[in-house]
Amino acid sequence: MHITLVAHDIRSTHNVGAFFRTCDGLGVEKIIFSGYTPYPTFEGDSRLPYFADKITRQIHKTALGAECVVDFQCLETLDDVIKQAKSEDAYIIALEQYPNSHSPQECKDILAKNNINSTYLILGNEVHGVNDSVLKTADSILEIPMLGTKESLNVSVATAIALYELKK
């Protein structure tokens, strides 16, 4: 199963670093950053060097070098990401709490039943989540069932659980 992780409008460099470590650990080959999500420096980066270097150092605190081995791409908008996913004939899954969402196992069963080999897993902002218009465009919505009193997990923790479940 080829999974591309999509991090849209993520605020925290620590979450971005955790995405890199999780992707490296679980064999996810690529992350796409869109919106205002921070990302590490890359060749041809047009950001001011001191600004890009500062963000890269912050990401490295959590990524611990995984940012150097996991491929990443930057796209301006989520619409650009969705167009790319559709051009690759990839199945789009949004990670969000939403009516009629699927558990990780249900999503995995859908992928297996339809012989799907390529997916984009879209993550949203830490507070506001994935935009409703994107949720309506997604092929499936994956939700991590919550058993305690809190209504959600940190986005990097939920991502790790979702990726682990989809990859196993």
C-alpha positions in Angstrom: 0.0 0.0 0.0 1.5 3.3 -1.1 0.3 6.2 1.2 1.1 9.9 0.7 0.5 11.9 3.8 -1.0 15.4 3.3 -0.5 18.0 6.0 -2.7 21.0 5.4 -2.6 24.2 7.6 -0.7 22.5 10.4 0.7 25.1 12.8 3.2 23.2 14.9 6.7 22.4 13.7 6.8 19.7 16.4 3.8 18.0 14.7 5.5 18.2 11.4 8.6 16.6 12.9 6.5 13.9 14.3 4.9 13.3 10.9 8.4 12.8 9.4 9.4 10.3 12.1 6.2 8.4 11.9 6.4 8.2 8.1 10.0 7.0 8.2 9.1 4.4 10.9 6.1 3.1 9.0 7.5 3.2 5.4 5.4 6.1 4.1 7.5 7.5 1.3 6.1 11.0 0.8 4.6 13.9 2.7 2.8 16.8 0.9 2.7 20.1 2.8 0.0 22.7 1.8 -1.4 25.9 3.1 0.7 27.4 5.9 2.2 24.2 7.2 5.9 24.7 8.0 8.3 22.5 6.1 12.1 22.0 6.1 14.5 23.7 3.8 15.0 22.2 0.3 17.1 23.0 -2.7 15.6 26.0 -4.5 13.7 27.1 -1.4 12.5 30.7 -2.0 12.0 31.6 1.7 14.4 33.9 3.4 17.4 31.7 4.5 17.3 32.6 8.2 13.6 32.0 8.4 13.8 28.6 6.6 16.7 27.5 8.7 14.9 28.4 11.9 11.9 26.3 10.9 14.1 23.4 9.8 15.9 23.4 13.2 12.5 23.3 15.0 11.3 20.4 12.8 14.5 18.6 13.4 14.0 18.7 17.2 11.2 16.1 16.7 12.1 14.5 13.4 15.7 13.7 14.5 16.9 13.4 10.9 13.8 11.7 9.4 13.2 15.0 7.6 16.3 14.2 5.5 15.1 10.7 4.4 11.4 11.1 3.8 10.6 12.8 0.5 8.3 15.8 0.7 6.6 18.2 -1.7 5.0 21.6 -1.1 1.8 22.6 -2.9 0.1 25.9 -2.3 -3.5 24.8 -1.9 -5.5 21.7 -1.0 -7.2 21.9 -4.3 -3.7 21.5 -5.9 -3.2 18.4 -3.8 -6.6 16.9 -4.7 -6.0 17.5 -8.4 -2.6 15.7 -8.1 -4.2 12.8 -6.2 -6.9 12.4 -8.9 -4.3 12.6 -11.7 -2.5 9.7 -10.0 -5.9 7.8 -9.5 -5.3 7.7 -5.8 -8.0 7.1 -3.2 -8.5 10.1 -0.9 -9.0 9.6 2.8 -9.5 12.4 5.3 -8.6 11.9 8.9 -11.4 13.6 10.8 -14.4 13.1 13.2 -17.4 13.3 11.0 -20.9 11.7 10.6 -20.6 8.4 8.6 -16.9 8.2 9.1 -15.1 4.8 9.1 -12.9 3.1 11.6 -9.4 2.3 10.5 -10.4 -1.3 10.0 -13.4 -0.3 7.9 -11.2 1.9 5.7 -8.7 -0.9 5.3 -11.5 -3.3 4.3 -12.7 -0.7 1.7 -9.2 -0.4 0.3 -8.8 -4.2 0.1 -12.2 -4.8 -1.4 -11.6 -2.3 -4.1 -8.0 -3.4 -4.7 -6.7 0.1 -4.0 -2.9 0.5 -4.0 -2.4 4.2 -3.7 -4.0 6.6 -1.1 -3.6 10.2 0.0 -4.3 10.6 3.8 -5.3 14.3 4.4 -4.8 15.9 7.8 -6.2 19.2 8.8 -5.4 22.0 11.2 -4.9 21.1 14.9 -8.0 23.1 16.0 -10.3 23.2 13.0 -9.5 19.9 11.4 -10.2 19.1 7.7 -12.5 21.6 5.9 -16.0 20.4 5.2 -15.6 21.0 1.4 -12.6 18.6 1.5 -14.6 16.1 3.5 -17.3 16.0 0.9 -14.6 15.5 -1.8 -12.8 12.6 0.0 -13.5 9.0 -1.0 -13.6 8.0 2.7 -13.3 9.7 6.1 -11.3 7.8 8.7 -12.0 8.5 12.4 -10.0 7.1 15.4 -12.7 6.0 17.9 -12.4 7.8 21.2 -13.2 6.0 24.5 -12.3 8.6 27.1 -13.6 12.0 28.0 -11.6 14.0 25.5 -13.1 14.3 22.0 -9.8 14.1 20.0 -6.2 13.2 19.9 -3.2 15.4 19.0 -3.0 15.4 15.1 0.5 13.7 15.2 -0.8 10.9 17.5 -4.0 10.4 15.4 -1.8 10.3 12.3 0.5 7.7 13.7 -2.4 5.5 14.7 -4.2 5.9 11.3 -1.0 5.2 9.3 -0.1 2.2 11.5 -3.6 0.7 11.0 -3.6 1.3 7.3 -0.1 -0.1 6.8 -0.4 -3.3 8.9 
